[in-house]
Amino acid sequence: MPAAVGVRPLGYHGASGLSTKEGHVHGASQKYDDLRRRLENLGSVLVAYSGGVDSTFLAFAAHACLGERTLAVLGVSATVPTSELEDARATAEVLGLRLHEVATHELADPRFQANPHDRCYYCKSELFSVLGETASAYGMEWIADGTNADDLNDHRPGRRAAAAYGVLSPLLDSGLGKEEIRLLSRDLGLPTWDKPAMACLSSRIPYGSQITPLMLERVASAEAACRRLGLRQVRVRAHGEVARVEVDSSEMEQAFALRRELARGVKAAGFLFVAQDLEGYRSGSFDLARTGSSSQDQ
């Protein structure tokens, strides 16, 4: 296995809120072995890398199996917060991943700008199209993404794009769910094991409302202001001039205690009004309101 700074051998169990039941740990380890076998059989693979929990775990596992025959590719656009791009680059460096960056232009697609319910299909289609060109240029035989077994329970239009472009989902094929990926990431010493979920900034804008660079910048700035106050799991949902702030239930008291500072920071980003959502953070809250089920819009 290629050396990586700060990575512990599988079997380390630090303090966390994750399940450490023996059967759960053993099951996750078996699935990890299956994942490694699948990756070794690919020969070479380009990993759609974002720096999140799933894609980092996949890129690390692929690099451990295939070394320089793995290429982690980071898509760069206005839909991704600058802080997330910086974190992704830093994580890749720490883990010794071979990283390449590509620009994506989903904002140039009127279908994406219109923000329909299947918006993610157009975004992922753009990404996978660019990754296909990159894979050809670098001689990578396959493209893989970080879709996991739990994602099948969500509304994910991007899966259609993955199927159309022949993108593999090794985590899903090995039956690995989100908690297992976090557990294995922790045991391997990956810095992303407890990273809060993150999604494209366009998921902060209600379906049917136009996606613009200005609104994306406003949301990114507002969320950055919230995080500077120590809030980890936060979403600023943009309803025109009103910002609806969702924080994790464990942070709601903290957010309310900091409401003046929070409002000041969010208004400085360009919103006129700030409201704290009493239901707290919900993955895919716009989908929950529409259908009662969540989605990849986090």
N, C-alpha and C positions, 0 to 999 in steps of 0.2 A: 504494500500500500504506500503510495507516495506520501512523504512527510508533510505535515501541516502544522503550523504553529498553534499551540493551545488545544490540540485535539487529543482526547483521552481514548483509551481502548474501550471497546464495547464491553459492558458489564459494570461500568461506574454508575453508582446511584447516589446522586446528590439530593438535597432537600428540594421538593417541589410539590405542586398540587396535583401532579399526575398520578395515575394509578400505578402502584408498584406490586400488585398482586402477582404471585409467582407465575400463574398461568398466563396472565396478560403479557408479562415480560417475555416469557418463553414463546408465546404465539407471535409476538412482534419480531423476535429474533429469527424465528423460522421464516417469516415473510421477508425479512431482510436478506436472508440467505437466498431465497427464491429471486428476489430483485437482483442480487449480484449475478446470479446465473443468467438471468435474462439480459442484463447489460453486457456481460462478457460475450454473449452470443451475437451481439449487434455488430461487433467489429469496430465501428466508430459511430459517434453520435453527437449531434448538436443539441444542447439543452436550452430551451426557452427559459431564460434566467431572469428573475426579478429581484432577487435578494430576500424573498419571503421564506417562510418556513419550508414549504413544499419544494420549491424549485432549488433552494440551496441544498436541501437534503439530497435531492436527485442528482444535482451537479456534483456534489461531493462523492456520492456513491459511484457515479459514472467515472469520475476521475480516479477513484481508488481502483476501479476495475480495468480501465482502459488508458489511464495516463494521458499522454498528449493526443490520443485519438478521441479525446473529449473536448468540445468547445462550448463554453457557456456564453450565450449571446444575450445581451441586455438591450431591450428596446427603449429608445429615448424619444419622448415627445412631451408636449405640454400637459398631457393627461396624467403624467407621473410626477409626484412632488420631487423637487430638487433634493430634499433631505433623503428620500428613498433611494434615489440614484446614488447619492454619496455613500449611503449605508451599504448598498449593493456592491459598489466598487471596493469599499473597505473590507467587506466580508470575503469577497473573491480573493483579495490580496492575502488576507490572513490564512485562508484555506489553501492557498497555492493553486487556485483555479486558473485555467487559461481563459481569459476574458476578451470578448470582442463586443463593441457597441455598434448599434445600427439605429438610424433615424427612421421613425415611422410617421406616416402622414394621414392618420385617420381623420384628423380635423379638416382635411381638404375634401373629404367625402360628404356630399350633402345629405346622404342617407344617415350617416353617423351624426352629423350636426343636428338633424331633426329629432334625435333622441327618442326613437321608437322603442317598444318593449324588447325588441331583439337587437338593440344597439350593439351589444357585445359581439354579435356575429360579424358585423362590419369591422369592428376594431380588431378582432382576432384574425379575420381574413386578411387584413392589411399586414398584421404582424407575421402570419405564417407565410404570406407571399414573399415578404422580405427575407424571412429566415430560409425559405427555399432557395433563393438566390445566393444567400450566404453559404448555405450548406454545399451548394455546387462549387462555389469559388474555393472553399477550403477542403473539398474532397470528403465531406462527411456523408456517410451512407444513410443516416436516419436523422429525423428530428423528433424530439421527445419533449413533452410538457409535464407539469407537476400536478395534473389532475389526480385526486385520490379517491378512495372508495366512498367516502362520505359525500363527495360532490354529486353523486348520482341522486341524492335526495333533494337537490336544489334545482332551481330554474337556471340553466346555463346554456344560453344560445351559442356561446363560443364553442361548445362541443361539436356543433354542426360544422363549424369552420375547420376544426381539427380533423374531423372525418373526411372532409372534402380535400384537405391537403395531405392526407396520409400521415398525420402526426401521431406518434405513439404516446401512450400514457402508462409507463412501466409501474408507477406506484399503484395505479388502479388495477392493473393486470396482476399484481402481486397481492392484492387485497388489503393494502395498507390504508388505514383510516387516519384522520387528523391526529388523534391522541397518540396513536402508535408512532406516527412520524415525529411528533414532539418528544416522545419517550426515547426513541432511538437517537434523535438529534442531541438530546441531553446526554445520553450515555456515550455518544461519540465526541462530545465536547463542542458541538457546533454552537456558535454564538447566537444563532437564530431560534434556538429551541423554545424559548418563551416569548418570542417576538409577537406583539399584537397583530391581529389580522389587518391587512391593508388591501385596498382595491383602488382601481382607477378613479381619478378625481371626478370623472363624469358621472359616477354613481351617486354623487351628492346632489345632482340636479334632477328634479321630478321629470318623469317621462312626458314627452310632448313639449317640454321647454327647451328652447334652442341652447345648444352647447357652444359657448364662445371662449376664446382664449382669455378674455377679460374675466369671465365668471370663474373659470378654472383657477386663474391666478388669485382671485379674491378668496376662493375656498381654501386654497393651499396656504395663503398668508394667514387666514383666520385659524386654521388648524394648527399651524406652527405657533401662533400666539398661545393657544390653549396648552400645547405641549410644553411650552416654556414655563407654564405655571405648574408643571408636574403631572398633568393628566396624561395617562398613557393610551387608553382606548377611547378615542374621541372621533366623532364625525360632525362636521358642520354641513347641514343640509340647507341648500340655498333655495329659498322661496321668494324669488324676486329680491326685494330690498330687506327681507327678513331672514335672519340666520337662525335656524333651529339646531341647537347644540345637543347632541347625544353623547353621554359619557357612560362608562360602565357603571353598573349598579353599585359596585364597591367604591366608586369615586364620586357619587352624586353629592354626598355631604361636603366633600372637599370642594367640589365645583360650586356649590351654593355658597359656601363660606368665602369663596374667591370671586363671587359674582360680579363685583364692581370691576376688579382687574380683568376678569374674563370679558365682560361687556366692552371695556375700553379697548382691549386688544382686537376683538372681533370687529368693532366699529372702525378701528384704524385700518382694517383690511378693505373697508368700503361698504359695509352693511349699515343701514340706518337703524335697524331694530335687531335685538338679540333676545331669543327665548331659550330657556333650558327645557328640554323634553323630559316630562315627568316619568315616562316609561323607560328612559335610559337608552343605551346603545342596543340596537337590534341589527343583526346582519341582514342586509337587503330590506330595510324598512319600507322602501317604496313598493317592493313586491309584496310584502306582508299586507300593506294597506290595500293593494289591488286584488290579490288572489288568496291571501292567507298563508302563502308559502314563501320562504326566503329564496335568495338567488345568489349568484356570484357577486352581485353588487353589494359590497360590504360597507 
